[in-house]
Structures are given as structure tokens and as C-alpha cells.
Amino acid sequence: MLNALQVFTTVVVGVMVGVEFAVAFVVNRILDALPDDSNQLGRAHGGRMLGAVMPVWYIGSLVLVVIWAVADRGHSGAGLVVTAAALLVVSVIMSVLLLVPINNRGKTWTPDNRPADWRRQMNRWDRYHYARVAVIIAAFALLAAALA
């Protein structure tokens, strides 16, 4: 049963990493190549759509990793899992303190009501997001190593 939990957790975290990586390095680059109105509308829609799903995914991933860490305590690789859990905690804190406030503003913007500095705010979100992606990639790598 523990093996199934380990594999399931690694897959859940890995898919989350893939989605966030794609947002950072594919989707947002595509949106940035569009005219301002299309770019901003696409980011607002993405903020609403992913803003509804990602909190559950981040917290769910963290819960799964904590369950794995508790179930596997004392075994080889347990330290890797605990460290991965700590990194996921950091990613949640980063999300709540840095990314969510910008996302909550951006998802309500339209071409008619967006602030003059909307692009600067989106660039700040992107920088924070790159850091968060690095954190969750590290957590995923530790989980994969713990499986070995």
C-alpha cells in the first residue's frame, strides 16, 4: 500500500510541476506575443481558471507528501520526503504571500479597467512564479529520488 501511495503522490506532484512549468515557459510566452488586449484577457482567464484549481492541487500534494513522510518515517529516503514536504510548504507560502494577491487583481481586469502598470504587475508575477517552479521541481526531484 505504501508503494502505491508513493507512486501516486509522485505522479500528482509531477503533473503539477508540468502544468506550472508549461505556464511559466510556454503559455505565458505565447500570451506575451499577443497584442496587449489579447495578452491581458488571456492572463485574466488563466488566472481565474488555474486560480480555482491550483490551491487544491498544491494543498492536496502537500497532504499526500506528509502522509508519505509519516508512513515511511525511519526508512531510507524519509529525509528526502520530509525535505520535499518542506519545499511544498515554501511553495504554498510563496503562493499565498506573493502570487495570489497579484493573481486576484489580474483575474478581474479587462481592457477597460486594467491599471496602467498591468504589464509590470504581470512581469512581477512571472518572476515569483519562476522561483516557485524551481521550488516545486526540487520537491519533485526529491520525491523521485526517494522512490529509488
C-alpha positions as CSV (number, residue, x, y, z in Angstrom):
1,M,0.0,0.0,0.0
2,L,2.9,2.4,0.8
3,N,4.3,1.8,-2.6
4,A,1.0,2.8,-4.3
5,L,0.9,6.0,-2.2
6,Q,4.5,6.8,-3.1
7,V,3.9,6.4,-6.8
8,F,0.5,8.2,-6.8
9,T,2.0,11.1,-4.8
10,T,5.0,11.4,-7.2
11,V,2.7,11.4,-10.2
12,V,0.3,14.1,-8.7
13,V,3.3,16.3,-7.8
14,G,4.9,15.6,-11.1
15,V,1.9,16.6,-13.1
16,M,1.5,19.8,-11.0
17,V,5.1,20.6,-11.8
18,G,4.5,20.0,-15.5
19,V,1.5,22.3,-15.5
20,E,3.3,25.1,-13.7
21,F,6.4,24.7,-15.9
22,A,4.2,24.9,-19.0
23,V,2.5,28.1,-17.7
24,A,5.9,29.7,-17.0
25,F,7.8,28.7,-20.1
26,V,5.1,28.1,-22.8
27,V,1.6,29.6,-22.1
28,N,2.8,32.9,-20.8
29,R,5.4,33.3,-23.6
30,I,2.6,32.7,-26.1
31,L,0.3,35.2,-24.4
32,D,3.2,37.8,-24.2
33,A,3.5,37.5,-28.0
34,L,-0.2,38.6,-28.5
35,P,-1.4,42.2,-28.6
36,D,-2.0,43.8,-25.2
37,D,-5.7,43.3,-25.1
38,S,-5.5,39.6,-26.0
39,N,-2.5,39.1,-23.7
40,Q,-4.2,40.6,-20.7
41,L,-7.5,38.9,-21.4
42,G,-5.7,35.5,-21.7
43,R,-3.9,36.0,-18.5
44,A,-7.1,37.1,-16.7
45,H,-8.8,33.9,-17.9
46,G,-5.9,31.7,-17.0
47,G,-5.8,33.4,-13.6
48,R,-9.5,32.6,-13.0
49,M,-9.2,29.0,-14.3
50,L,-6.0,27.9,-12.7
51,G,-6.6,30.1,-9.6
52,A,-9.6,27.8,-8.9
53,V,-7.7,24.5,-9.4
54,M,-4.2,25.1,-8.2
55,P,-4.9,25.8,-4.5
56,V,-6.5,22.3,-4.2
57,W,-3.6,20.8,-6.1
58,Y,-0.9,22.4,-4.0
59,I,-2.6,21.6,-0.7
60,G,-3.5,18.1,-1.9
61,S,0.1,17.4,-3.0
62,L,1.4,18.7,0.4
63,V,-1.1,16.4,2.3
64,L,-0.1,13.4,0.2
65,V,3.6,14.1,0.8
66,V,3.0,14.5,4.6
67,I,1.1,11.2,4.7
68,W,4.0,9.5,2.8
69,A,6.5,11.1,5.2
70,V,4.6,9.8,8.3
71,A,4.0,6.3,6.8
72,D,7.7,6.0,5.7
73,R,9.4,7.5,8.8
74,G,12.5,5.7,9.8
75,H,13.1,4.2,6.4
76,S,15.7,5.1,3.8
77,G,14.6,8.1,1.8
78,A,12.4,9.5,4.6
79,G,14.6,12.6,4.9
80,L,14.1,13.3,1.2
81,V,10.4,13.1,1.6
82,V,10.4,15.4,4.6
83,T,12.6,17.9,2.7
84,A,10.2,17.7,-0.3
85,A,7.3,18.4,2.1
86,A,9.2,21.5,3.5
87,L,9.7,22.7,-0.1
88,L,6.0,22.3,-0.8
89,V,5.2,24.3,2.3
90,V,7.5,27.0,1.0
91,S,5.7,26.9,-2.4
92,V,2.3,27.3,-0.6
93,I,3.6,30.3,1.4
94,M,5.1,31.9,-1.7
95,S,1.7,31.4,-3.4
96,V,-0.3,33.0,-0.7
97,L,2.0,35.9,0.1
98,L,3.4,36.7,-3.4
99,L,1.4,35.3,-6.3
100,V,-2.2,35.1,-5.2
101,P,-2.5,38.8,-4.4
102,I,-1.3,39.7,-8.0
103,N,-3.5,36.9,-9.5
104,N,-6.6,38.1,-7.6
105,R,-6.2,41.6,-9.1
106,G,-5.3,40.4,-12.6
107,K,-8.1,38.0,-13.0
108,T,-10.6,40.8,-12.7
109,W,-9.0,43.1,-15.3
110,T,-10.4,43.9,-18.7
111,P,-9.0,46.1,-21.3
112,D,-11.3,48.8,-19.9
113,N,-10.4,48.6,-16.3
114,R,-6.8,47.3,-16.1
115,P,-4.3,49.6,-14.4
116,A,-1.6,51.4,-16.4
117,D,1.1,49.2,-14.8
118,W,-0.7,45.9,-15.5
119,R,2.2,44.6,-17.6
120,R,4.7,45.4,-14.8
121,Q,2.5,43.5,-12.3
122,M,2.3,40.5,-14.6
123,N,6.1,40.6,-15.0
124,R,6.4,40.5,-11.2
125,W,4.0,37.6,-11.0
126,D,6.2,35.8,-13.7
127,R,9.4,36.3,-11.6
128,Y,7.8,35.0,-8.5
129,H,6.3,32.1,-10.5
130,Y,9.7,31.1,-11.9
131,A,11.0,30.9,-8.3
132,R,8.0,28.8,-7.2
133,V,8.5,26.5,-10.2
134,A,12.1,26.0,-9.1
135,V,11.0,25.1,-5.6
136,I,8.4,22.5,-6.7
137,I,10.8,21.0,-9.3
138,A,13.2,20.5,-6.4
139,A,10.4,18.9,-4.3
140,F,9.5,16.6,-7.2
141,A,13.1,15.6,-7.7
142,L,13.4,14.7,-4.1
143,L,10.3,12.5,-4.2
144,A,11.6,10.8,-7.3
145,A,14.9,10.1,-5.6
146,A,13.1,8.8,-2.5
147,L,11.4,6.2,-4.7
148,A,14.8,4.8,-5.9
